[in-house]
């Protein structure tokens, strides 16, 4: 687990888009996003207090979280100097960058000297077991998409917020780097070795109270040839009681694959449910989450209404409308 | 690639069962299985000439292949001494053991001194790409099972032999450790990182002549919760034109999971074909391979005849009957 509270490191972010991870942390875990750190040339601003490393440590901040992509794919000397300052001040660092903190000799040495931890959340830090497929107590819901990057993480974390606001026991279970940094824990599923994928998901979603919901972050798509094996492991390791279908209606082909058609939502419903029944015969499809960002408000409502008639399931855009109706649907599962 | 011919290292195998890998190499690649090496106490015998390391090297043997499981899960000092002798004599070593040759300091040092190669086929030796799902030339067939360990490798390699005897262009593509040692190349799919599984299968089965068949070794099962993601990557990375269903009719539960029921062959047919159509809409199910080892000859024939009526597909046990009818079925694909 990554220790909170966080100082969000924005580095020399060229724009707000580059600070996507930091924005996610601030939006979803405002209680732990205490301050931001910016280098000269930074064009991102989260509206949080700017702090130096020394100020952050003095304010009780435990971890500097890199909330920005690194320009040019390498960790610059300006970044290294600032991050070394974080370790010198007694804080840990957490990163989801492809370049690992643990490959930077200066940071490794400073961390050792100060007894600090470098969290590289892109790679697994534990040896996961092989899945056993045994029925576990507690309830689980998983978002599965017609494609990658259609809003599965947003849907899951919005559902967690809604359920907690209702006083339900609910835990968002992160399976990707951004989700891990937002919540401080999880599994980097795309970096797990094939034989242990489903076991990692079982490890992430252990036995729990009968009325507790794990809301598992989805990855990939059963219909995306590059990543479908990861999605499969989520379904069989996650043992879901309910599935949420996630869809982006303007996609003309699968992400990154111009030749690969997007499936119909009905195809996803049928396929995902059949696969889920292998580990849980009682699994149901509870609702549909649609990313309508490309539509006007009016277009979005028209699309969702028509889709709801077509599928006979609650169809909502949780960004526009909140996740309440998806959570309502879980009350009966 | 592992250089042939081979000296098959049987070590101190307690019985023939422990020498499964060596038996596979001798059965399927007799032309490269030149000799065997046995330590005192070895109770396995392949009927090949016994050679010392020096004799093997003098006879032109290039690689010592460990064809036996190691007792107690560690590489003993007797093994190390013998294997060091192989390197001293100028040969390479190939192993599919969980304990890696490259973790044995003495062997690493000797290999460096002699410019020899230690092949640990249990771990990937190349960085595989992310799959792109683009249509490739050439034809591919994949065996998918109702469960793990139902004869998928045997089926594939028997089909390769039959196709080559008919003068067809065919290549068995190994995806597991035993298959890699038998053929000298392949991918250890269960040890590949999740994001690269399907890409590894694409790498293994590249574009080829229009009349060339890749016969891809299957792994796991879509219905086995521990390994289904690996099977999924084989289907989407392998882009099969034809599927062979593999089944073991006396299995009462999924291998290693007493609570997990075995699917009907019809369920496998429907599920696997739908998933294959995501990457190749023309894929067909060509036949069924049944492991009838638990049946008498009469029982086996009765079972296969009834199954063939039920499924309207050629149903054969390639161990009893050869793979001819499965290969016949591919002629029309």
Interface residues (C-beta under 8 A of the other chain):
Chain A: X130 X131 X132 X133 X134 X135 X189 X190 X191 X192 X193 X194 X195 X197 X198 X199 X222 X223 X225 X226 X227 X228 X229 X230 X231 X232 X233 X236 X237 X254 X257 X259 X260 X263 X271 X274 X275 X278 X279
Chain B: X130 X131 X132 X133 X134 X135 X189 X190 X191 X192 X193 X194 X195 X197 X198 X199 X222 X223 X225 X226 X227 X228 X229 X230 X231 X232 X233 X236 X237 X254 X257 X259 X260 X263 X271 X274 X275 X278 X279
